[in-house]
Amino acid sequence: MRRRLFIFSGIVCLMVASIQASPMLMEMEMGVAEQVEQERVISIDVDGNKVDVKGANGLVLEVISITGRQVASYKIDSPAQRVELGVPKGCYILKIGKVVRKITVR
């Protein structure tokens, strides 16, 4: 009798574990799929106070001072766009999505 109870409880545990694992697996698979769709190749090229941005259509270019204050932002409307930064000479951080670059405007 004990052996049957032990086997039955083991089967129940396996069934519960598989039921609980299925939604978690689906979330993980969906999360990976979402990340792959949203992953972009963004490039930032700097020439003086002009910045060439590629692959950031629909995103915002943020210009942040070394002190951490946002000094400007520009909406990127096309797949390849040139932005002239209206900031004084100095060191800045450019951020578009997850891409971050440190630049010097001379």
Backbone atoms as SQL, in Angstrom:
CREATE TABLE atoms (id INTEGER PRIMARY KEY, chain TEXT, resi INTEGER, resn TEXT, atom TEXT, x REAL, y REAL, z REAL);
INSERT INTO atoms VALUES
  (1, 'A', 1, 'MET', 'N', 0.814, -1.188, 0.000),
  (2, 'A', 1, 'MET', 'CA', 0.000, 0.000, 0.000),
  (3, 'A', 1, 'MET', 'C', 0.866, 1.264, 0.000),
  (4, 'A', 2, 'ARG', 'N', 1.909, 1.271, 0.828),
  (5, 'A', 2, 'ARG', 'CA', 2.787, 2.428, 0.887),
  (6, 'A', 2, 'ARG', 'C', 3.485, 2.654, -0.455),
  (7, 'A', 3, 'ARG', 'N', 3.868, 1.554, -1.073),
  (8, 'A', 3, 'ARG', 'CA', 4.562, 1.668, -2.356),
  (9, 'A', 3, 'ARG', 'C', 3.654, 2.296, -3.406),
  (10, 'A', 4, 'ARG', 'N', 2.386, 1.890, -3.463),
  (11, 'A', 4, 'ARG', 'CA', 1.435, 2.467, -4.422),
  (12, 'A', 4, 'ARG', 'C', 1.226, 3.953, -4.140),
  (13, 'A', 5, 'LEU', 'N', 1.113, 4.316, -2.883),
  (14, 'A', 5, 'LEU', 'CA', 0.934, 5.714, -2.498),
  (15, 'A', 5, 'LEU', 'C', 2.160, 6.532, -2.907),
  (16, 'A', 6, 'PHE', 'N', 3.347, 5.975, -2.694),
  (17, 'A', 6, 'PHE', 'CA', 4.588, 6.653, -3.070),
  (18, 'A', 6, 'PHE', 'C', 4.655, 6.866, -4.579),
  (19, 'A', 7, 'ILE', 'N', 4.329, 5.866, -5.358),
  (20, 'A', 7, 'ILE', 'CA', 4.343, 5.972, -6.824),
  (21, 'A', 7, 'ILE', 'C', 3.292, 6.976, -7.279),
  (22, 'A', 8, 'PHE', 'N', 2.097, 6.925, -6.717),
  (23, 'A', 8, 'PHE', 'CA', 1.026, 7.851, -7.079),
  (24, 'A', 8, 'PHE', 'C', 1.426, 9.299, -6.773),
  (25, 'A', 9, 'SER', 'N', 2.007, 9.534, -5.592),
  (26, 'A', 9, 'SER', 'CA', 2.412, 10.898, -5.243),
  (27, 'A', 9, 'SER', 'C', 3.545, 11.371, -6.162),
  (28, 'A', 10, 'GLY', 'N', 4.420, 10.476, -6.569),
  (29, 'A', 10, 'GLY', 'CA', 5.488, 10.835, -7.505),
  (30, 'A', 10, 'GLY', 'C', 4.926, 11.233, -8.869),
  (31, 'A', 11, 'ILE', 'N', 3.934, 10.521, -9.336),
  (32, 'A', 11, 'ILE', 'CA', 3.299, 10.844, -10.617),
  (33, 'A', 11, 'ILE', 'C', 2.597, 12.188, -10.534),
  (34, 'A', 12, 'VAL', 'N', 1.896, 12.436, -9.440),
  (35, 'A', 12, 'VAL', 'CA', 1.207, 13.714, -9.250),
  (36, 'A', 12, 'VAL', 'C', 2.219, 14.861, -9.243),
  (37, 'A', 13, 'CYS', 'N', 3.326, 14.690, -8.550),
  (38, 'A', 13, 'CYS', 'CA', 4.365, 15.732, -8.507),
  (39, 'A', 13, 'CYS', 'C', 4.904, 16.017, -9.903),
  (40, 'A', 14, 'LEU', 'N', 5.158, 14.994, -10.688),
  (41, 'A', 14, 'LEU', 'CA', 5.657, 15.183, -12.052),
  (42, 'A', 14, 'LEU', 'C', 4.639, 15.912, -12.914),
  (43, 'A', 15, 'MET', 'N', 3.360, 15.576, -12.760),
  (44, 'A', 15, 'MET', 'CA', 2.325, 16.240, -13.542),
  (45, 'A', 15, 'MET', 'C', 2.232, 17.713, -13.167),
  (46, 'A', 16, 'VAL', 'N', 2.279, 18.030, -11.882),
  (47, 'A', 16, 'VAL', 'CA', 2.211, 19.420, -11.423),
  (48, 'A', 16, 'VAL', 'C', 3.424, 20.184, -11.920),
  (49, 'A', 17, 'ALA', 'N', 4.601, 19.576, -11.857),
  (50, 'A', 17, 'ALA', 'CA', 5.822, 20.240, -12.310),
  (51, 'A', 17, 'ALA', 'C', 5.766, 20.539, -13.801),
  (52, 'A', 18, 'SER', 'N', 5.246, 19.606, -14.594),
  (53, 'A', 18, 'SER', 'CA', 5.176, 19.845, -16.035),
  (54, 'A', 18, 'SER', 'C', 4.144, 20.906, -16.372),
  (55, 'A', 19, 'ILE', 'N', 3.052, 20.968, -15.624),
  (56, 'A', 19, 'ILE', 'CA', 2.036, 21.998, -15.850),
  (57, 'A', 19, 'ILE', 'C', 2.591, 23.373, -15.497),
  (58, 'A', 20, 'GLN', 'N', 3.334, 23.465, -14.402),
  (59, 'A', 20, 'GLN', 'CA', 3.901, 24.744, -13.987),
  (60, 'A', 20, 'GLN', 'C', 5.036, 25.170, -14.911),
  (61, 'A', 21, 'ALA', 'N', 5.772, 24.248, -15.488),
  (62, 'A', 21, 'ALA', 'CA', 6.911, 24.589, -16.336),
  (63, 'A', 21, 'ALA', 'C', 6.469, 25.100, -17.698),
  (64, 'A', 22, 'SER', 'N', 5.327, 24.652, -18.180),
  (65, 'A', 22, 'SER', 'CA', 4.894, 25.045, -19.516),
  (66, 'A', 22, 'SER', 'C', 4.704, 26.544, -19.680),
  (67, 'A', 23, 'PRO', 'N', 3.971, 27.248, -18.795),
  (68, 'A', 23, 'PRO', 'CA', 3.839, 28.693, -18.966),
  (69, 'A', 23, 'PRO', 'C', 5.178, 29.411, -18.863),
  (70, 'A', 24, 'MET', 'N', 6.066, 28.934, -17.978),
  (71, 'A', 24, 'MET', 'CA', 7.360, 29.570, -17.826),
  (72, 'A', 24, 'MET', 'C', 8.162, 29.422, -19.121),
  (73, 'A', 25, 'LEU', 'N', 8.108, 28.245, -19.720),
  (74, 'A', 25, 'LEU', 'CA', 8.816, 28.015, -20.967),
  (75, 'A', 25, 'LEU', 'C', 8.267, 28.909, -22.063),
  (76, 'A', 26, 'MET', 'N', 6.939, 29.062, -22.111),
  (77, 'A', 26, 'MET', 'CA', 6.341, 29.919, -23.127),
  (78, 'A', 26, 'MET', 'C', 6.775, 31.366, -22.928),
  (79, 'A', 27, 'GLU', 'N', 6.820, 31.839, -21.682),
  (80, 'A', 27, 'GLU', 'CA', 7.256, 33.206, -21.420),
  (81, 'A', 27, 'GLU', 'C', 8.688, 33.402, -21.863),
  (82, 'A', 28, 'MET', 'N', 9.542, 32.420, -21.579),
  (83, 'A', 28, 'MET', 'CA', 10.940, 32.531, -21.977),
  (84, 'A', 28, 'MET', 'C', 11.055, 32.571, -23.495),
  (85, 'A', 29, 'GLU', 'N', 10.330, 31.709, -24.180),
  (86, 'A', 29, 'GLU', 'CA', 10.388, 31.698, -25.634),
  (87, 'A', 29, 'GLU', 'C', 9.842, 32.994, -26.208),
  (88, 'A', 30, 'MET', 'N', 8.753, 33.508, -25.647),
  (89, 'A', 30, 'MET', 'CA', 8.181, 34.755, -26.139),
  (90, 'A', 30, 'MET', 'C', 9.135, 35.915, -25.868),
  (91, 'A', 31, 'GLY', 'N', 9.787, 35.919, -24.702),
  (92, 'A', 31, 'GLY', 'CA', 10.738, 36.973, -24.372),
  (93, 'A', 31, 'GLY', 'C', 11.893, 37.000, -25.345),
  (94, 'A', 32, 'VAL', 'N', 12.409, 35.845, -25.710),
  (95, 'A', 32, 'VAL', 'CA', 13.507, 35.768, -26.667),
  (96, 'A', 32, 'VAL', 'C', 13.044, 36.249, -28.030),
  (97, 'A', 33, 'ALA', 'N', 11.840, 35.863, -28.437),
  (98, 'A', 33, 'ALA', 'CA', 11.318, 36.290, -29.734),
  (99, 'A', 33, 'ALA', 'C', 11.165, 37.801, -29.778),
  (100, 'A', 34, 'GLU', 'N', 10.684, 38.395, -28.685),
  (101, 'A', 34, 'GLU', 'CA', 10.525, 39.845, -28.647),
  (102, 'A', 34, 'GLU', 'C', 11.877, 40.544, -28.729),
  (103, 'A', 35, 'GLN', 'N', 12.878, 40.002, -28.054),
  (104, 'A', 35, 'GLN', 'CA', 14.197, 40.601, -28.081),
  (105, 'A', 35, 'GLN', 'C', 14.804, 40.523, -29.468),
  (106, 'A', 36, 'VAL', 'N', 14.610, 39.429, -30.167),
  (107, 'A', 36, 'VAL', 'CA', 15.167, 39.280, -31.509),
  (108, 'A', 36, 'VAL', 'C', 14.518, 40.272, -32.458),
  (109, 'A', 37, 'GLU', 'N', 13.187, 40.463, -32.341),
  (110, 'A', 37, 'GLU', 'CA', 12.502, 41.418, -33.212),
  (111, 'A', 37, 'GLU', 'C', 12.981, 42.833, -32.983),
  (112, 'A', 38, 'GLN', 'N', 13.195, 43.222, -31.718),
  (113, 'A', 38, 'GLN', 'CA', 13.531, 44.589, -31.390),
  (114, 'A', 38, 'GLN', 'C', 15.018, 44.890, -31.545),
  (115, 'A', 39, 'GLU', 'N', 15.825, 43.872, -31.713),
  (116, 'A', 39, 'GLU', 'CA', 17.261, 44.090, -31.832),
  (117, 'A', 39, 'GLU', 'C', 17.561, 44.785, -33.155),
  (118, 'A', 40, 'ARG', 'N', 18.276, 45.900, -33.081),
  (119, 'A', 40, 'ARG', 'CA', 18.641, 46.673, -34.262),
  (120, 'A', 40, 'ARG', 'C', 20.147, 46.859, -34.287),
  (121, 'A', 41, 'VAL', 'N', 20.642, 47.121, -35.467),
  (122, 'A', 41, 'VAL', 'CA', 22.046, 47.482, -35.604),
  (123, 'A', 41, 'VAL', 'C', 22.076, 48.991, -35.800),
  (124, 'A', 42, 'ILE', 'N', 22.499, 49.706, -34.763),
  (125, 'A', 42, 'ILE', 'CA', 22.538, 51.160, -34.786),
  (126, 'A', 42, 'ILE', 'C', 23.990, 51.592, -34.834),
  (127, 'A', 43, 'SER', 'N', 24.294, 52.504, -35.765),
  (128, 'A', 43, 'SER', 'CA', 25.653, 53.031, -35.825),
  (129, 'A', 43, 'SER', 'C', 25.633, 54.541, -35.666),
  (130, 'A', 44, 'ILE', 'N', 26.641, 55.046, -34.961),
  (131, 'A', 44, 'ILE', 'CA', 26.797, 56.475, -34.717),
  (132, 'A', 44, 'ILE', 'C', 28.190, 56.867, -35.168),
  (133, 'A', 45, 'ASP', 'N', 28.278, 57.775, -36.134),
  (134, 'A', 45, 'ASP', 'CA', 29.559, 58.298, -36.609),
  (135, 'A', 45, 'ASP', 'C', 29.589, 59.793, -36.338),
  (136, 'A', 46, 'VAL', 'N', 30.685, 60.268, -35.752),
  (137, 'A', 46, 'VAL', 'CA', 30.793, 61.666, -35.355),
  (138, 'A', 46, 'VAL', 'C', 31.859, 62.357, -36.187),
  (139, 'A', 47, 'ASP', 'N', 31.531, 63.562, -36.677),
  (140, 'A', 47, 'ASP', 'CA', 32.476, 64.404, -37.405),
  (141, 'A', 47, 'ASP', 'C', 32.293, 65.832, -36.897),
  (142, 'A', 48, 'GLY', 'N', 33.120, 66.232, -35.933),
  (143, 'A', 48, 'GLY', 'CA', 32.971, 67.554, -35.335),
  (144, 'A', 48, 'GLY', 'C', 31.692, 67.620, -34.521),
  (145, 'A', 49, 'ASN', 'N', 30.797, 68.549, -34.913),
  (146, 'A', 49, 'ASN', 'CA', 29.519, 68.645, -34.214),
  (147, 'A', 49, 'ASN', 'C', 28.379, 68.023, -35.013),
  (148, 'A', 50, 'LYS', 'N', 28.724, 67.236, -36.030),
  (149, 'A', 50, 'LYS', 'CA', 27.719, 66.531, -36.847),
  (150, 'A', 50, 'LYS', 'C', 27.774, 65.041, -36.525),
  (151, 'A', 51, 'VAL', 'N', 26.594, 64.465, -36.420),
  (152, 'A', 51, 'VAL', 'CA', 26.489, 63.046, -36.083),
  (153, 'A', 51, 'VAL', 'C', 25.672, 62.352, -37.161),
  (154, 'A', 52, 'ASP', 'N', 26.214, 61.282, -37.733),
  (155, 'A', 52, 'ASP', 'CA', 25.484, 60.448, -38.684),
  (156, 'A', 52, 'ASP', 'C', 24.940, 59.238, -37.930),
  (157, 'A', 53, 'VAL', 'N', 23.625, 59.065, -37.970),
  (158, 'A', 53, 'VAL', 'CA', 22.963, 57.976, -37.258),
  (159, 'A', 53, 'VAL', 'C', 22.324, 57.058, -38.291),
  (160, 'A', 54, 'LYS', 'N', 22.586, 55.753, -38.177),
  (161, 'A', 54, 'LYS', 'CA', 21.995, 54.770, -39.093),
  (162, 'A', 54, 'LYS', 'C', 21.322, 53.667, -38.288),
  (163, 'A', 55, 'GLY', 'N', 20.151, 53.251, -38.752),
  (164, 'A', 55, 'GLY', 'CA', 19.438, 52.131, -38.138),
  (165, 'A', 55, 'GLY', 'C', 18.652, 52.482, -36.896),
  (166, 'A', 56, 'ALA', 'N', 18.343, 53.763, -36.684),
  (167, 'A', 56, 'ALA', 'CA', 17.628, 54.167, -35.469),
  (168, 'A', 56, 'ALA', 'C', 16.313, 54.857, -35.786),
  (169, 'A', 57, 'ASN', 'N', 15.698, 54.503, -36.893),
  (170, 'A', 57, 'ASN', 'CA', 14.444, 55.125, -37.308),
  (171, 'A', 57, 'ASN', 'C', 13.392, 55.003, -36.204),
  (172, 'A', 58, 'GLY', 'N', 12.795, 56.150, -35.830),
  (173, 'A', 58, 'GLY', 'CA', 11.747, 56.159, -34.820),
  (174, 'A', 58, 'GLY', 'C', 12.246, 56.310, -33.392),
  (175, 'A', 59, 'LEU', 'N', 13.559, 56.352, -33.193),
  (176, 'A', 59, 'LEU', 'CA', 14.108, 56.503, -31.856),
  (177, 'A', 59, 'LEU', 'C', 14.539, 57.943, -31.603),
  (178, 'A', 60, 'VAL', 'N', 14.974, 58.220, -30.394),
  (179, 'A', 60, 'VAL', 'CA', 15.407, 59.561, -30.014),
  (180, 'A', 60, 'VAL', 'C', 16.887, 59.533, -29.661),
  (181, 'A', 61, 'LEU', 'N', 17.651, 60.452, -30.242),
  (182, 'A', 61, 'LEU', 'CA', 19.063, 60.635, -29.917),
  (183, 'A', 61, 'LEU', 'C', 19.136, 61.600, -28.740),
  (184, 'A', 62, 'GLU', 'N', 19.695, 61.141, -27.628),
  (185, 'A', 62, 'GLU', 'CA', 19.847, 61.988, -26.448),
  (186, 'A', 62, 'GLU', 'C', 21.298, 62.423, -26.340),
  (187, 'A', 63, 'VAL', 'N', 21.513, 63.717, -26.073),
  (188, 'A', 63, 'VAL', 'CA', 22.845, 64.256, -25.841),
  (189, 'A', 63, 'VAL', 'C', 22.919, 64.598, -24.358),
  (190, 'A', 64, 'ILE', 'N', 23.859, 63.953, -23.662),
  (191, 'A', 64, 'ILE', 'CA', 23.965, 64.091, -22.214),
  (192, 'A', 64, 'ILE', 'C', 25.339, 64.642, -21.878),
  (193, 'A', 65, 'SER', 'N', 25.376, 65.656, -21.001),
  (194, 'A', 65, 'SER', 'CA', 26.657, 66.234, -20.600),
  (195, 'A', 65, 'SER', 'C', 27.385, 65.269, -19.677),
  (196, 'A', 66, 'ILE', 'N', 28.662, 65.536, -19.448),
  (197, 'A', 66, 'ILE', 'CA', 29.455, 64.691, -18.563),
  (198, 'A', 66, 'ILE', 'C', 28.894, 64.711, -17.136),
  (199, 'A', 67, 'THR', 'N', 28.225, 65.779, -16.774),
  (200, 'A', 67, 'THR', 'CA', 27.628, 65.863, -15.430),
  (201, 'A', 67, 'THR', 'C', 26.340, 65.046, -15.313),
  (202, 'A', 68, 'GLY', 'N', 25.849, 64.508, -16.440),
  (203, 'A', 68, 'GLY', 'CA', 24.662, 63.659, -16.417),
  (204, 'A', 68, 'GLY', 'C', 23.373, 64.359, -16.770),
  (205, 'A', 69, 'ARG', 'N', 23.456, 65.624, -17.152),
  (206, 'A', 69, 'ARG', 'CA', 22.251, 66.382, -17.504),
  (207, 'A', 69, 'ARG', 'C', 22.003, 66.275, -19.004),
  (208, 'A', 70, 'GLN', 'N', 20.757, 66.006, -19.395),
  (209, 'A', 70, 'GLN', 'CA', 20.416, 65.944, -20.814),
  (210, 'A', 70, 'GLN', 'C', 20.400, 67.374, -21.357),
  (211, 'A', 71, 'VAL', 'N', 21.208, 67.621, -22.396),
  (212, 'A', 71, 'VAL', 'CA', 21.305, 68.970, -22.946),
  (213, 'A', 71, 'VAL', 'C', 20.563, 69.119, -24.272),
  (214, 'A', 72, 'ALA', 'N', 20.280, 68.003, -24.944),
  (215, 'A', 72, 'ALA', 'CA', 19.537, 68.072, -26.203),
  (216, 'A', 72, 'ALA', 'C', 18.982, 66.693, -26.529),
  (217, 'A', 73, 'SER', 'N', 17.956, 66.678, -27.371),
  (218, 'A', 73, 'SER', 'CA', 17.426, 65.422, -27.892),
  (219, 'A', 73, 'SER', 'C', 16.900, 65.662, -29.300),
  (220, 'A', 74, 'TYR', 'N', 17.077, 64.672, -30.145),
  (221, 'A', 74, 'TYR', 'CA', 16.687, 64.778, -31.555),
  (222, 'A', 74, 'TYR', 'C', 15.934, 63.521, -31.959),
  (223, 'A', 75, 'LYS', 'N', 14.789, 63.684, -32.584),
  (224, 'A', 75, 'LYS', 'CA', 14.003, 62.559, -33.097),
  (225, 'A', 75, 'LYS', 'C', 14.629, 62.099, -34.406),
  (226, 'A', 76, 'ILE', 'N', 14.900, 60.815, -34.522),
  (227, 'A', 76, 'ILE', 'CA', 15.459, 60.248, -35.742),
  (228, 'A', 76, 'ILE', 'C', 14.288, 59.746, -36.579),
  (229, 'A', 77, 'ASP', 'N', 14.092, 60.385, -37.749),
  (230, 'A', 77, 'ASP', 'CA', 12.920, 60.096, -38.582),
  (231, 'A', 77, 'ASP', 'C', 13.189, 59.203, -39.778),
  (232, 'A', 78, 'SER', 'N', 14.449, 58.920, -40.062),
  (233, 'A', 78, 'SER', 'CA', 14.752, 58.117, -41.246),
  (234, 'A', 78, 'SER', 'C', 15.811, 57.073, -40.893),
  (235, 'A', 79, 'PRO', 'N', 15.980, 56.062, -41.744),
  (236, 'A', 79, 'PRO', 'CA', 16.972, 55.019, -41.467),
  (237, 'A', 79, 'PRO', 'C', 18.405, 55.546, -41.388),
  (238, 'A', 80, 'ALA', 'N', 18.700, 56.609, -42.135),
  (239, 'A', 80, 'ALA', 'CA', 20.022, 57.244, -42.076),
  (240, 'A', 80, 'ALA', 'C', 19.803, 58.749, -42.003),
  (241, 'A', 81, 'GLN', 'N', 20.301, 59.354, -40.948),
  (242, 'A', 81, 'GLN', 'CA', 20.040, 60.779, -40.745),
  (243, 'A', 81, 'GLN', 'C', 21.283, 61.461, -40.185),
  (244, 'A', 82, 'ARG', 'N', 21.534, 62.688, -40.637),
  (245, 'A', 82, 'ARG', 'CA', 22.629, 63.511, -40.114),
  (246, 'A', 82, 'ARG', 'C', 22.033, 64.563, -39.199),
  (247, 'A', 83, 'VAL', 'N', 22.595, 64.662, -38.001),
  (248, 'A', 83, 'VAL', 'CA', 22.126, 65.616, -37.002),
  (249, 'A', 83, 'VAL', 'C', 23.274, 66.560, -36.672),
  (250, 'A', 84, 'GLU', 'N', 22.990, 67.853, -36.702),
  (251, 'A', 84, 'GLU', 'CA', 23.986, 68.826, -36.281),
  (252, 'A', 84, 'GLU', 'C', 23.694, 69.167, -34.822),
  (253, 'A', 85, 'LEU', 'N', 24.655, 68.864, -33.962),
  (254, 'A', 85, 'LEU', 'CA', 24.471, 69.095, -32.535),
  (255, 'A', 85, 'LEU', 'C', 24.603, 70.578, -32.235),
  (256, 'A', 86, 'GLY', 'N', 23.641, 71.128, -31.551),
  (257, 'A', 86, 'GLY', 'CA', 23.673, 72.531, -31.174),
  (258, 'A', 86, 'GLY', 'C', 24.179, 72.695, -29.754),
  (259, 'A', 87, 'VAL', 'N', 25.354, 72.147, -29.486),
  (260, 'A', 87, 'VAL', 'CA', 25.918, 72.203, -28.142),
  (261, 'A', 87, 'VAL', 'C', 27.303, 72.843, -28.184),
  (262, 'A', 88, 'PRO', 'N', 27.732, 73.475, -27.093),
  (263, 'A', 88, 'PRO', 'CA', 29.073, 74.056, -27.059),
  (264, 'A', 88, 'PRO', 'C', 30.167, 72.984, -27.055),
  (265, 'A', 89, 'LYS', 'N', 31.415, 73.409, -27.249),
  (266, 'A', 89, 'LYS', 'CA', 32.552, 72.477, -27.228),
  (267, 'A', 89, 'LYS', 'C', 32.598, 71.769, -25.886),
  (268, 'A', 90, 'GLY', 'N', 32.985, 70.507, -25.930),
  (269, 'A', 90, 'GLY', 'CA', 33.107, 69.741, -24.693),
  (270, 'A', 90, 'GLY', 'C', 32.893, 68.257, -24.931),
  (271, 'A', 91, 'CYS', 'N', 32.835, 67.501, -23.846),
  (272, 'A', 91, 'CYS', 'CA', 32.626, 66.051, -23.900),
  (273, 'A', 91, 'CYS', 'C', 31.160, 65.745, -23.601),
  (274, 'A', 92, 'TYR', 'N', 30.602, 64.823, -24.370),
  (275, 'A', 92, 'TYR', 'CA', 29.189, 64.472, -24.231),
  (276, 'A', 92, 'TYR', 'C', 29.016, 62.967, -24.381),
  (277, 'A', 93, 'ILE', 'N', 27.870, 62.502, -23.975),
  (278, 'A', 93, 'ILE', 'CA', 27.475, 61.112, -24.159),
  (279, 'A', 93, 'ILE', 'C', 26.257, 61.113, -25.064),
  (280, 'A', 94, 'LEU', 'N', 26.321, 60.307, -26.133),
  (281, 'A', 94, 'LEU', 'CA', 25.183, 60.142, -27.042),
  (282, 'A', 94, 'LEU', 'C', 24.525, 58.812, -26.728),
  (283, 'A', 95, 'LYS', 'N', 23.198, 58.826, -26.670),
  (284, 'A', 95, 'LYS', 'CA', 22.470, 57.598, -26.365),
  (285, 'A', 95, 'LYS', 'C', 21.287, 57.466, -27.303),
  (286, 'A', 96, 'ILE', 'N', 21.198, 56.303, -27.965),
  (287, 'A', 96, 'ILE', 'CA', 20.046, 55.947, -28.793),
  (288, 'A', 96, 'ILE', 'C', 19.672, 54.522, -28.412),
  (289, 'A', 97, 'GLY', 'N', 18.522, 54.358, -27.805),
  (290, 'A', 97, 'GLY', 'CA', 18.132, 53.028, -27.343),
  (291, 'A', 97, 'GLY', 'C', 19.147, 52.519, -26.342),
  (292, 'A', 98, 'LYS', 'N', 19.769, 51.381, -26.629),
  (293, 'A', 98, 'LYS', 'CA', 20.782, 50.825, -25.751),
  (294, 'A', 98, 'LYS', 'C', 22.200, 51.158, -26.189),
  (295, 'A', 99, 'VAL', 'N', 22.344, 51.871, -27.287),
  (296, 'A', 99, 'VAL', 'CA', 23.663, 52.227, -27.815),
  (297, 'A', 99, 'VAL', 'C', 24.116, 53.535, -27.162),
  (298, 'A', 100, 'VAL', 'N', 25.313, 53.527, -26.593),
  (299, 'A', 100, 'VAL', 'CA', 25.854, 54.687, -25.910),
  (300, 'A', 100, 'VAL', 'C', 27.266, 54.954, -26.434),
  (301, 'A', 101, 'ARG', 'N', 27.569, 56.225, -26.772),
  (302, 'A', 101, 'ARG', 'CA', 28.896, 56.622, -27.256),
  (303, 'A', 101, 'ARG', 'C', 29.350, 57.872, -26.526),
  (304, 'A', 102, 'LYS', 'N', 30.634, 57.930, -26.213),
  (305, 'A', 102, 'LYS', 'CA', 31.221, 59.138, -25.634),
  (306, 'A', 102, 'LYS', 'C', 31.892, 59.901, -26.772),
  (307, 'A', 103, 'ILE', 'N', 31.613, 61.218, -26.873),
  (308, 'A', 103, 'ILE', 'CA', 32.174, 62.020, -27.962),
  (309, 'A', 103, 'ILE', 'C', 32.770, 63.316, -27.404),
  (310, 'A', 104, 'THR', 'N', 33.594, 63.932, -28.228),
  (311, 'A', 104, 'THR', 'CA', 34.141, 65.255, -27.911),
  (312, 'A', 104, 'THR', 'C', 33.796, 66.189, -29.058),
  (313, 'A', 105, 'VAL', 'N', 33.142, 67.295, -28.750),
  (314, 'A', 105, 'VAL', 'CA', 32.825, 68.317, -29.746),
  (315, 'A', 105, 'VAL', 'C', 33.917, 69.373, -29.638),
  (316, 'A', 106, 'ARG', 'N', 34.617, 69.610, -30.761),
  (317, 'A', 106, 'ARG', 'CA', 35.725, 70.578, -30.775),
  (318, 'A', 106, 'ARG', 'C', 35.379, 71.795, -31.588);
